[in-house]
Amino acid sequence: MEGYPRVELMTVIGGSGGAGATTLVAYLAPALVRFDRKVVAIDADLGMGNLGEMLGTRAQLGVGDVISGRSTFREAMLTAWEGVRIVAAGAYPDPMRSLGPCEEIRLLEQIDAIAPEVDIVVVDAGRTPNMCFLAAVADRIVLVATPCRAMRRKAAETLKVVMAGRRRKTPVHILVNRSRSPEDGVRTFAEIAGLMDHTLCRELHFLGSFPFDAGLERWVQVPPDAPERVGIVTAAKAMAAKLVVSTLDPPAADRWGVFSL
């Protein structure tokens, strides 16, 4: 995003299938708007994309149409809950295929095109064939993990794959979803951090945790601001505050091994 230093590209990936990357984006993007940030959420999970529905929109166009050359982000963009602008997943003939070089360039050019009017672009990469590419171009990465021991290890392995071979050591924030308690979230973060190679990931930060909520699958029937969602909305606000502060006061580029709670 050369030429637009205010824009930050944040890629959200799932440490395992169904970890909750889309859920995080759906709550975090509106929370960032409350901090006076102009936010665009992009649903790049072309196979399972439902971010638009979760935020109450019904899009005719989306990312699939953009990378196919049938549309632009501006044409596909809709305004959702709390004023978040969203580009839904849209239609794509082979959603589980990795993007080709021309498609990757088209996607980045479209992000560049909206950069002058945006502060933060939040990309829901889920756990897709394109998550490594989307993480490689990000200013920061958010990994969504779950407390299950096997899934903790899978999350660490996912992060190793994403970070391997990278010249630019991007800050990584970990969110723990479906946490039974705050301590559960901290333990999960600590185990993932302990499994990481510090030469691959120089900055690993605990973003916070979403409390366990068996009803999240009923999102379409339950509005995001409903009383049942108070715990998650509150957690999302705290995470947004952390991200805003770290954006305003970024760590020094030569700091090594920053593993912070």
C-alpha positions in Angstrom: 0.0 0.0 0.0 2.8 2.3 -0.9 1.9 5.9 -0.9 -0.9 5.5 1.7 0.9 5.1 5.1 -2.2 5.5 7.2 -3.8 2.3 5.8 -3.2 -0.9 7.7 -3.8 -4.4 6.2 -4.8 -6.9 8.9 -5.2 -10.5 7.9 -7.2 -12.8 10.1 -6.5 -16.6 9.8 -7.9 -19.7 11.5 -5.5 -21.9 13.5 -7.7 -24.8 12.5 -10.9 -25.3 10.5 -13.9 -23.7 12.3 -11.7 -21.8 14.8 -13.8 -18.7 14.4 -11.9 -16.3 12.1 -15.1 -14.9 10.6 -16.6 -14.5 14.0 -13.7 -12.4 15.1 -13.8 -10.2 12.0 -17.6 -9.7 12.5 -17.1 -8.4 16.0 -13.7 -6.7 15.7 -14.4 -4.6 12.7 -17.4 -2.8 14.3 -15.4 -2.4 17.5 -12.6 -0.7 15.5 -15.2 1.7 14.0 -16.1 2.8 17.5 -12.5 4.1 17.8 -13.1 6.4 14.9 -11.4 4.2 12.4 -12.7 3.8 8.8 -12.8 0.1 8.4 -13.4 -2.2 5.4 -13.9 -5.9 6.1 -13.1 -8.2 3.2 -14.3 -11.8 3.1 -11.6 -13.7 1.3 -12.8 -17.1 2.5 -14.3 -17.9 -0.9 -15.4 -21.4 0.0 -17.2 -20.7 3.3 -17.7 -17.0 3.1 -20.6 -15.8 5.3 -19.2 -12.6 6.8 -21.8 -10.6 4.9 -24.7 -12.5 6.3 -23.2 -12.3 9.8 -23.1 -8.5 9.5 -26.6 -8.4 8.1 -26.0 -7.7 4.4 -27.1 -9.5 1.3 -24.5 -8.8 -1.4 -24.9 -9.4 -5.1 -21.2 -8.9 -5.8 -18.0 -9.8 -3.9 -14.4 -10.7 -3.8 -14.9 -13.6 -6.2 -16.3 -11.1 -8.8 -13.5 -8.7 -8.2 -10.7 -11.1 -8.7 -12.5 -12.5 -11.8 -12.5 -9.0 -13.2 -16.3 -8.6 -13.2 -16.4 -5.9 -10.5 -14.4 -3.6 -8.3 -14.3 -3.2 -4.5 -16.1 0.1 -4.7 -18.9 -1.5 -6.7 -19.2 -4.5 -4.4 -18.9 -2.7 -1.1 -21.9 -2.4 1.2 -22.3 -0.7 4.6 -23.1 -3.1 7.4 -23.6 -2.9 11.2 -22.0 0.0 13.0 -21.0 1.6 9.7 -18.5 -1.1 8.7 -18.0 -1.3 5.0 -17.8 -4.9 3.7 -16.9 -6.7 0.6 -18.6 -10.1 0.8 -17.1 -13.3 -0.6 -19.2 -13.3 -3.8 -19.1 -15.9 -6.6 -16.0 -17.7 -7.7 -15.9 -20.9 -9.8 -13.3 -22.8 -7.8 -13.2 -21.4 -4.3 -10.7 -23.9 -3.0 -8.1 -23.2 -5.6 -5.1 -20.9 -4.8 -5.2 -17.6 -6.6 -3.0 -17.2 -9.6 -0.4 -14.3 -9.9 -2.7 -12.2 -12.0 -5.6 -12.7 -9.5 -3.4 -11.8 -6.6 -2.2 -8.6 -8.3 -5.8 -7.7 -9.1 -6.8 -8.1 -5.5 -4.0 -6.0 -4.2 -4.7 -3.3 -6.8 -8.3 -3.1 -5.6 -7.2 -2.7 -2.0 -4.8 0.0 -3.2 -7.7 1.7 -5.0 -9.8 2.1 -1.7 -6.7 3.0 0.4 -7.2 6.8 0.4 -10.5 6.5 2.1 -9.7 3.7 4.6 -7.7 3.5 7.9 -7.8 -0.3 8.3 -8.6 -3.2 5.9 -9.5 -6.4 7.8 -9.2 -9.5 5.6 -11.0 -12.7 6.7 -8.7 -15.3 5.2 -10.1 -18.1 7.3 -8.2 -21.3 6.7 -8.0 -21.2 2.9 -5.4 -22.0 0.3 -4.8 -18.2 0.1 -4.1 -17.5 3.7 -0.3 -17.6 3.3 -0.4 -15.0 0.5 -2.9 -12.8 2.4 -0.7 -13.1 5.5 2.5 -12.3 3.5 1.1 -8.9 2.4 -0.3 -8.0 5.8 0.9 -5.4 8.2 -0.2 -7.5 11.1 -1.6 -11.0 11.4 -4.4 -12.2 13.8 -4.5 -15.9 14.4 -7.7 -17.4 15.9 -7.1 -20.5 18.1 -9.2 -22.6 20.4 -8.3 -24.1 23.8 -8.5 -27.7 22.8 -5.0 -29.2 23.2 -4.8 -30.7 19.8 -6.1 -27.5 18.2 -3.4 -25.5 20.1 -0.7 -27.6 18.4 -2.5 -27.2 15.1 -2.6 -23.5 15.5 1.1 -23.3 16.2 1.8 -25.5 13.1 -0.4 -23.2 11.0 1.5 -20.1 12.2 4.8 -21.8 11.4 3.7 -22.4 7.8 2.4 -18.9 7.4 5.6 -17.3 8.8 8.2 -19.6 7.2 10.5 -17.9 4.7 9.2 -14.4 5.4 11.8 -11.6 5.3 9.6 -9.1 7.0 8.7 -10.3 10.5 5.1 -9.2 10.9 3.6 -8.8 14.4 1.2 -11.6 15.2 -1.7 -11.3 17.6 -3.5 -14.4 19.0 -7.2 -14.5 19.9 -8.5 -17.5 21.8 -12.1 -18.4 20.8 -14.5 -20.4 22.9 -12.5 -19.8 26.1 -14.1 -21.1 29.3 -12.3 -18.5 31.4 -9.8 -15.7 31.1 -7.1 -18.0 32.5 -8.1 -20.6 29.8 -7.2 -18.0 27.1 -3.9 -17.1 28.7 -2.9 -20.8 29.0 -3.7 -21.4 25.4 -1.7 -18.4 24.3 1.3 -19.5 26.4 1.3 -23.0 25.0 1.2 -21.8 21.4 4.0 -19.3 22.2 6.0 -22.1 23.7 5.7 -24.1 20.5 6.8 -21.3 18.2 10.3 -20.8 16.8 11.2 -17.3 17.9 13.2 -16.8 14.7 10.0 -17.2 12.7 7.9 -15.0 14.8 9.6 -12.1 16.5 6.5 -10.5 18.0 3.7 -12.6 19.3 1.0 -10.9 21.4 -2.1 -12.1 23.3 -5.0 -10.2 21.8 -7.6 -11.6 24.2 -10.3 -14.3 24.3 -13.9 -14.7 23.3 -16.0 -16.5 26.0 -17.5 -19.8 25.1 -20.9 -19.2 23.5 -22.9 -22.2 22.3 -25.3 -19.9 20.4 -22.8 -18.2 18.1 -24.0 -20.5 15.2 -27.4 -18.8 15.5 -25.9 -15.4 14.7 -28.3 -14.7 11.8 -31.2 -15.1 14.2 -29.6 -13.1 17.0 -28.5 -9.5 16.3 -24.9 -8.7 17.2 -26.0 -6.1 19.8 -28.4 -8.5 21.6 -28.0 -9.0 25.3 -26.7 -12.5 24.8 -23.7 -11.1 23.0 -22.6 -8.6 25.7 -19.6 -10.7 26.7 -18.2 -11.0 23.2 -18.9 -7.4 22.3 -17.1 -6.2 25.4 -14.1 -8.5 24.6 -14.0 -7.2 21.0 -13.9 -3.6 22.3 -10.9 -4.4 24.5 -9.1 -6.1 21.6 -9.8 -3.1 19.3 -8.3 -0.8 21.9 -5.1 -2.9 22.0 -4.8 -2.9 18.3 -5.4 0.9 18.0 -2.8 1.6 20.7 -0.3 -0.7 19.0 -0.9 1.0 15.6 -0.4 4.4 17.1 2.8 3.3 19.0 4.3 0.5 16.9 7.2 -1.5 18.4 10.7 -0.9 17.2 11.6 -2.9 14.1 14.7 -4.4 15.8 13.0 -5.7 18.9 13.4 -9.5 19.3 11.2 -12.0 20.9 8.4 -9.8 22.1 5.9 -12.3 23.6 3.4 -10.1 25.4 0.2 -10.6 27.4 
